[in-house]
Amino acid sequence: MKKHKVGRAEQLRIRERVIERDGGLCVLCHASQCEAHHIISVRYAGAWDERNICLLCDNCHRHMNHGGGAHTHEARIELLGLMIDKYGYDMTDMPELWQTFLRELGG
């Protein structure tokens, strides 16, 4: 997948599809007050791709982004695994995403 700039309108469409896919609930604790979360952050070239975005409540989102060090990385690996298992995503067509993820983890 090539990285490309996604405009605000497309971001909103992707967000709406993610809300529908995740049933409007946090994928980790099933709370109803949620935010869209990039599993691999945009800062690390994480894609605006539904496979890289999920809904998380404020607490889970804060934990995922600010849990700190190895704990945060382990949580992201666990979350990515959950998304693959839950939605059956085939990530083999996303080699750049995987490489970015490994770089982010320092691997």
N, C-alpha and C positions, 0 to 999 in steps of 0.2 A: 504494500500500500504506500503510495506516495503521500508525503506530508504536503498539505495545501492549506492555505488560509481559508478559514470558514467564516463567513459573514454572520452578523448577528441574527438575521432571519433564519439562516440554516441552523444555527445553534439552538434557537427556540424550537424549531421543528424536531431536531434530534432530542432535545429535552422532553418535549411532549411525547415522543415515541418511547423514551425511557420510562417516563411516568406511567404510561399505559402498560408497558412490558412488566414493570415491577409492581404494578397494582397500586401505585401511590404510596407504597410502604418501604421502610428501610429494609434492605436485603439481609441485614444481620439480625436486627432485633424486632422488626415488624412494627416499629412506631410509625405514626401517621404524619408527623411533621418532619418533612425531608428536604434535603438539598441534593442537587446533582453533584456527583463526585467523580473525578477522573481517577481511575485506578493508577495509571501512570500519568503523573501530572503534566500539564501543558508545558510547564517550565523545563521538563525533561523530554520534550518533543512528543508527549502523549497525544494521541490523535483524538480529534472530535469524531469518534466512531462509537456507535452504540455499544460495541463490545468492550470499550474502554471506559464506559460511563455507567454508573449505577446510582440508585437512591440510597442515601444514608441520613439518619436522623442527626441532629446537632451533636449529641454525645458520641455516636459512632464516627461521625465525620471528624470531630475534634481529635478523637483517639487515633484515627487513621492518619491524619495530617501532622499531629503534634505529639504522638506517643513517644517519640524519641528513639533514635538509633536503630539497633537491630530489631527491637520490638516492632517498630513501625514497618520495617521491611518485611518481617515475618507476617505481619497483619496484611500487608498488600499481597504477598504471595498467597496467603490463605483466601483473601477476597477474590483474587483472579481465579484461583482454583474453584471457588464456589460458583463464580459466573460461568466457567466452562462446564461444570457439572450441571448446574441448574438449567442452563439454556442450550447446552450441547454445542457451544461455539467451537468451530474448527479454526484454531488460531494459526494453522500452518501457512495461510495466505497473508500473515501479518509479521513477516520476519523482522521488519524494521522495529515494530512495536516490541518484540521480544528482545532484540538487541538493546534497545533503549532501556527496557526494564532491567536487563542485566547490568548495564552501565550505571543505572541509578542505584542498584544494589552494591555496586563496587565489584562486580564479578567479571 
